[in-house]
Amino acid sequence: MRMSRRDLLRTVAAAPALIAGGCCTRSYPRAASLAPTPRSRGFFAVPAATRTAARTYPVIDVHAHFFNGSDVPVRGFVGDCLGHAAGPAQPLFKLLALLAERIADAAPTAVDELHRLDELESLPGMTAATIRDKAEAERSAAAQRTADVVRNSAFEREYLRMTTRGQRAARAGGTHLQAHDVMRAVDAGERPSRAPAAVAAAASQADVADGLLAFLYYMVSYRWVNLDSYRRVFTLGEDAFGFDATLGALVDFDYWLDCAPPSTHDDQVRLHQRLYEMHAPRTRDSNQRPYFYPVVAYNPWTDIAQDGAALKRLVDACTRGNFVAAKIYPPIGFRPAGNAASDEGTRKRRPDRQKLDATLKRFFDTCAERRIPVLAHTSRSNGRDSVHDEFGGPDGWSRLLIQYAAAPNTPILDFGHFGGSAWTTTFAALIGGNPKMALYGDLGYWDELMCAPADSEACVGSRARLKAALRVPIGESGETVLDRTMFATDWLMLSQVKRWAEYPERLHDSLRAVLDGTGADEGVARIFGGNALNCFRLDR
């Protein structure tokens, strides 16, 4: 059954509360005081031989996420950032946002997870097999939590109406989603097709509903279990592409969105440092690369409200810990530069714009001086509204680069999503026009490129834009933008996409088509791994 947009809108109108209604009473929590715990380096280490059995070059995903619903203000993140431009799926996002408090309460906090990892490490005789068993048990528990979160909700009713299995369950007398229904939706995304030339079909409304249910499942899961699922799909599975490493980026939306997250950012940083240690080689002198590199979130409003707390956290994470970059998210409410000179007329809350510019300048100066790469969202998406979608665009970045034209230290920047479908050409020109700066772009969540052969207008257009961008020369250095382009998935955001497990293979197909001819193999290798080593200095 395909539900009309009108039916969905009626359901939203009849929902017990509007997304904007109600007040969140949760205040910003304090970081937990935890005693130091002896830790086993390499507890989840992946043997290098297992990762690259089919590849002669490293495969590094430079842009992924392993947060959950306790790490973000769920209501605004799902209802506004993800939901405002979701097309026909927008009402379903709004219905899910109504469950924000349930999601935040069901998701394990960072402190919960640190204690759980302590328990796992203390169990005698833990092996790879028993770790897998523990992960499967946690997956089953997360599926049950997901079913409990949506129980008796408008989201559950709409999901059951929109999907074939939901209709079958209703005919059999079932009125609620069960844990096995959740796992079917999750498995549909995690299992890649065995047909390498299969064409990714357009997603139906049932596909969209399954994708959102799977996303909810990951949002109430332990982060280490999500990382285990990611690792099984992309590295260890029979049909795995063979990833060598991933960069897991935290996000910080505090103050911009309502409802403080239950997990403090200090605790999130502590947990991601722990995940790094548990996925690192077992011996420090090993030539093997760690599987997981953490990326710390930076939020300028936190610095304004808390006297520089976000910048201090960033510096500590990258100098005392093993964090390799900073993640910023301009569509949440700021441009990289020039906020005081821009008046978009938004009604959303924002701090003083002159303070915002000064705070961001300190951030970029610090990252430039300390050589900390900055990963930024630069697609026209996931803003608080359509006005904020523009904030990640090239205008603010052009103003920032002008500020550093004659500076002795310049930022290392990764334009996440490479401008998306709207701004790829412009960002390629920025990279090419600033040859003395370390400017890169990544291909995270370009689902338009999940096509083999190119059979749709979106696929043809995306391939053409990427082909033109990769050919742009970088000054007179002899390099092109191909030498600054990196592979990425943007998982877990990608988990909403039908058959997301196929993403690297489909992107590989598209890159081979775009780079057809002499040097294609070398170009693909640089994009999938070589350029990341340079940008993030992962071999240091």
Residue pairs with C-beta under 8 A, 6 or more apart in sequence:
1 161
1 162
1 164
1 167
2 162
2 204
2 205
2 206
3 158
3 161
3 162
3 205
5 88
5 91
8 88
8 91
8 92
8 158
9 91
11 91
11 95
11 154
11 157
11 158
12 91
12 94
12 95
12 154
14 154
15 94
15 95
15 98
15 154
16 98
16 154
17 98
19 75
19 79
19 80
19 83
19 94
19 97
19 98
23 258
24 73
24 75
24 101
24 258
24 259
24 260
26 104
26 259
26 260
26 262
27 260
28 254
28 260
28 264
29 260
29 262
29 263
29 264
30 264
31 264
31 266
31 267
31 270
32 111
32 264
32 267
34 111
34 114
34 270
37 118
37 121
39 121
39 274
39 277
39 278
40 121
40 278
41 277
41 278
41 280
41 281
41 282
41 283
41 284
42 278
42 279
42 280
42 281
42 282
42 283
43 120
43 121
43 126
43 131
43 277
43 278
43 279
44 131
44 224
44 227
44 228
44 278
44 279
44 291
45 278
45 279
45 280
45 281
45 282
45 288
45 291
46 231
46 235
46 236
46 279
46 291
47 288
48 244
48 288
48 289
50 235
50 236
51 59
51 235
51 242
51 243
51 244
51 291
52 58
52 59
52 242
52 244
53 242
54 241
54 242
55 242
55 528
56 525
57 525
57 528
57 529
57 530
58 244
58 245
58 289
58 528
58 529
58 530
58 532
58 533
59 241
59 242
59 243
59 244
59 487
59 504
59 528
59 529
60 243
60 244
60 245
60 246
60 247
60 486
60 487
60 528
60 529
60 532
60 533
60 538
61 234
61 243
61 245
61 246
61 247
61 487
61 488
61 489
61 491
62 247
62 375
62 414
62 442
62 444
62 486
62 487
62 488
62 532
62 535
62 536
63 247
63 249
63 375
63 414
63 416
63 417
63 442
63 444
63 486
63 488
63 489
63 490
64 230
64 246
64 247
64 248
64 249
64 444
64 488
64 489
64 490
64 491
64 492
65 248
65 249
65 250
65 251
65 490
65 491
65 492
65 493
66 223
66 226
66 227
66 230
66 248
66 272
66 275
66 492
67 223
67 250
67 251
67 268
67 492
68 107
68 108
68 218
68 219
68 220
68 221
68 222
68 223
68 226
69 103
69 104
69 106
69 107
69 219
69 220
70 104
70 107
70 108
70 109
70 110
70 261
70 262
70 263
71 107
71 110
71 250
71 251
71 261
71 263
71 268
72 251
72 253
72 257
72 261
73 100
73 253
73 254
73 257
73 258
73 259
73 260
73 261
74 97
74 100
74 101
74 103
74 104
74 219
74 259
74 261
75 97
75 100
75 101
75 257
75 258
75 259
76 97
76 253
76 256
76 257
76 258
76 259
76 384
77 253
77 257
78 93
78 96
78 97
78 100
78 103
79 93
79 94
79 96
79 97
79 98
79 100
80 97
80 257
80 384
80 385
81 253
81 257
81 331
81 332
81 382
81 383
81 384
82 93
82 382
83 90
83 93
83 94
83 96
83 97
84 90
84 383
84 384
84 385
84 386
85 381
85 386
85 389
86 92
86 93
88 205
88 208
89 205
89 208
89 212
91 158
92 155
92 158
92 159
92 162
92 208
92 209
92 212
93 212
95 153
95 154
95 155
95 158
96 155
96 212
96 216
98 153
98 154
98 155
99 149
99 150
99 153
99 155
100 259
101 259
102 149
103 149
103 216
103 219
103 220
104 259
104 261
104 262
105 262
106 145
106 146
106 148
106 149
106 220
107 219
107 220
107 221
107 262
108 116
108 221
108 222
109 262
109 263
109 267
110 263
110 264
110 267
110 268
110 270
110 271
111 263
111 267
113 222
113 223
113 224
113 271
114 267
114 270
114 271
114 274
116 222
117 224
117 274
117 278
120 126
120 131
120 134
123 130
131 228
135 225
135 228
135 229
138 221
138 222
138 225
139 183
139 186
139 221
139 225
139 229
140 179
140 183
142 217
142 220
142 221
142 222
142 225
143 179
143 180
143 182
143 183
143 186
143 217
144 179
145 220
146 177
146 179
146 182
146 213
146 216
146 217
146 220
147 176
147 177
147 178
147 179
147 181
147 182
149 216
149 220
150 156
150 159
150 177
150 213
150 216
151 176
151 177
152 176
156 176
156 177
158 209
159 166
159 177
159 209
159 213
160 166
160 167
160 169
160 170
160 175
160 177
161 167
162 205
162 206
162 208
162 209
163 206
163 209
163 210
164 206
165 181
165 184
166 177
166 181
169 178
169 181
177 213
182 213
182 214
182 217
185 210
185 211
185 213
185 214
185 217
186 213
186 214
186 217
188 210
188 214
188 498
188 499
189 210
189 211
189 214
189 495
189 497
189 498
189 499
189 500
189 501
190 229
190 232
190 233
190 500
190 501
191 499
191 501
192 233
192 237
192 239
192 499
192 501
192 502
192 505
193 499
193 502
194 239
196 452
196 505
196 509
197 452
197 453
198 452
198 502
199 451
199 452
199 453
199 455
200 447
200 450
200 451
200 498
200 499
200 502
200 506
201 498
202 456
203 211
203 497
203 498
207 498
208 496
210 498
211 495
211 496
211 497
211 498
212 496
214 495
214 496
215 492
215 495
215 496
218 226
218 229
218 492
218 495
223 271
223 272
223 275
224 275
224 278
226 492
227 248
227 275
227 279
227 292
230 246
230 491
230 492
231 243
231 291
232 240
233 240
233 501
234 240
234 241
234 242
234 243
234 246
234 489
234 501
234 504
235 241
235 242
235 243
235 244
235 291
239 501
241 504
241 505
241 508
243 504
244 289
244 291
244 529
245 289
245 290
245 291
245 292
245 293
245 538
246 291
246 292
246 293
247 293
247 294
247 295
247 324
247 325
247 375
247 536
248 272
248 275
248 292
248 293
248 294
248 295
249 295
249 297
249 325
249 327
249 375
250 265
250 268
250 269
250 272
250 294
250 295
250 296
250 297
250 327
251 297
251 327
251 329
252 265
252 297
252 298
252 299
252 302
252 310
252 329
253 299
253 329
253 332
254 260
254 261
254 265
254 299
254 301
254 302
255 299
255 301
255 302
255 305
255 349
255 351
256 299
256 301
256 332
256 333
256 348
256 349
256 384
257 332
257 384
265 297
265 302
265 310
265 313
266 313
268 297
269 294
269 296
269 313
269 317
269 321
269 323
272 294
272 296
272 323
273 294
273 317
273 321
273 322
273 323
275 292
275 294
276 290
276 292
276 293
276 294
276 321
276 322
277 322
279 290
279 291
279 292
280 290
280 291
280 292
280 322
281 288
281 289
281 290
289 538
289 539
290 322
293 322
293 323
293 324
293 536
293 538
294 317
294 321
294 322
294 323
294 324
295 323
295 324
295 325
295 326
295 327
295 375
296 313
296 314
296 317
296 318
296 323
296 325
296 326
296 327
297 310
297 326
297 327
297 328
297 329
298 310
298 311
298 314
298 326
298 327
298 328
298 363
299 310
299 328
300 310
300 334
300 351
300 356
300 359
300 360
300 363
301 333
301 334
301 351
301 356
302 309
302 310
303 309
303 310
303 311
303 359
303 362
303 363
304 351
304 352
304 355
304 356
304 359
305 351
311 362
311 363
311 366
314 323
314 326
314 363
314 366
314 367
314 372
315 366
315 370
317 323
318 324
318 325
318 326
318 370
318 372
319 370
324 373
324 536
324 537
324 538
325 372
325 373
325 374
325 375
325 414
325 536
326 363
326 367
326 372
326 373
326 374
326 375
327 374
327 375
327 376
328 336
328 363
328 374
328 375
328 376
328 377
329 376
329 377
329 382
330 336
330 376
330 377
330 378
330 391
330 392
330 396
331 377
331 381
331 382
331 383
331 384
331 388
331 389
331 391
331 392
332 383
332 384
332 388
332 391
333 348
333 349
333 350
333 384
333 388
333 391
334 350
334 356
334 360
334 391
335 342
335 391
335 395
335 396
335 399
336 360
336 364
336 376
336 396
336 397
336 399
336 400
337 357
337 360
337 361
337 396
337 397
337 399
337 400
337 403
338 357
338 395
338 396
338 399
338 400
339 353
339 354
339 356
339 357
339 360
339 396
340 353
340 354
340 356
340 357
342 353
342 396
344 387
344 390
345 387
346 384
346 385
346 387
346 388
348 384
348 385
348 387
348 388
350 356
361 403
364 374
364 400
364 404
364 411
365 409
366 372
367 373
367 374
367 411
367 412
368 404
368 407
368 409
368 410
368 411
368 412
369 409
371 412
371 537
372 412
373 412
373 413
373 414
373 438
373 535
373 536
373 537
374 411
374 412
374 413
374 414
375 414
375 416
375 442
376 392
376 413
376 414
376 415
376 416
377 392
377 416
377 417
378 392
378 393
378 394
378 397
378 415
378 416
378 417
378 418
378 419
378 420
378 423
378 427
378 441
379 392
379 416
379 417
379 419
379 420
379 421
379 422
379 423
379 445
380 389
380 390
380 392
380 393
380 420
380 421
380 422
380 423
381 389
381 417
381 420
382 389
383 389
383 390
383 391
383 392
393 419
393 422
393 423
393 426
394 419
394 423
394 426
394 427
394 430
397 413
397 415
397 427
397 430
398 430
400 411
401 430
401 434
401 437
404 410
404 411
404 437
410 436
410 437
410 438
411 437
411 438
412 438
412 440
412 535
413 437
413 438
413 439
413 440
414 440
414 441
414 442
414 486
414 535
415 427
415 430
415 431
415 439
415 440
415 441
415 442
416 441
416 442
416 444
416 488
416 490
417 442
417 443
417 444
417 445
417 446
417 490
418 424
418 427
418 428
418 441
418 442
418 443
418 446
418 466
418 469
418 485
419 425
419 426
419 427
419 441
420 446
421 448
421 461
421 462
421 465
424 441
424 465
424 466
424 469
425 465
425 468
425 469
427 441
427 469
428 441
428 468
428 469
428 470
428 472
428 481
429 472
430 439
431 439
431 440
431 441
431 472
431 474
431 481
431 484
432 472
432 473
432 474
432 475
432 480
432 481
433 475
435 474
435 475
435 476
435 477
435 479
436 475
438 535
439 484
440 484
440 485
440 486
440 531
440 535
441 469
441 481
441 484
441 485
441 486
442 485
442 486
442 487
442 488
443 449
443 466
443 485
443 486
443 487
443 488
443 507
443 527
444 488
444 489
444 490
444 494
445 488
445 489
445 490
445 493
445 494
445 497
446 462
446 466
446 507
447 494
447 497
447 503
448 458
448 459
448 461
448 462
449 459
449 462
449 463
449 466
449 506
449 507
449 510
450 497
450 502
450 503
450 506
450 507
450 510
451 459
451 506
451 509
451 510
452 506
452 509
452 510
453 513
454 460
454 463
454 510
454 513
459 510
462 510
463 510
463 513
463 514
466 510
466 514
467 514
467 515
469 481
469 485
470 480
470 481
470 482
470 485
470 514
470 515
470 523
471 480
471 481
471 482
472 480
472 481
473 479
473 480
474 480
474 481
474 483
474 484
482 515
482 523
482 526
482 527
483 526
483 531
484 531
484 535
485 526
485 527
485 531
486 527
486 531
486 532
486 535
487 504
487 507
487 527
487 528
487 529
487 532
489 500
489 503
489 504
491 500
494 500
494 503
497 503
508 524
508 528
511 523
511 524
511 527
512 520
512 524
515 523
515 524
532 538
533 539
